[in-house]
Amino acid sequence: MLDRFYPIFDSAEWLERLVPLGIRLVQLRIKDRPEAELRAEIRAAKAVCAAHDCRLVVNDYWRLAIEEGCDYVHLGQEDLDGADPGAIRAAGLSLGVSTHDAGELD
């Protein structure tokens, strides 16, 4: 079950500011950055969340989420074809998927 308050941030810097205030679930949603920067952001966000008992959801970058030992990944409908559900499951990640209407539930 999702927390009632589920903020989505585009940088670990925002997490560093707000997670200490009591946020328990947060999504890191960064677009169009080089892999090294994404990896650094995920690591920083993961460290902040670990220090404050907050769950981190990584948006889109399921491979990096696996490599960095994250627990959750969120994919959009358009990202599902390129994802490897078996690898995600084998890594023990929980998977969230965007749905916008009943048709996308299938």
Sequence and secondary structure as in RCSB ss.txt:
>XXXX:A:sequence
MLDRFYPIFDSAEWLERLVPLGIRLVQLRIKDRPEAELRAEIRAAKAVCAAHDCRLVVNDYWRLAIEEGCDYVHL
GQEDLDGADPGAIRAAGLSLGVSTHDAGELD
>XXXX:A:secstr
   S   EESSHHHHHHHGGGT  EEEE   S  HHHHHHHHHHHHHHHHHTT EEEEES HHHHHHTT SEEEE
 GGGTTT  HHHHHHTT EEEE   SGGGG 
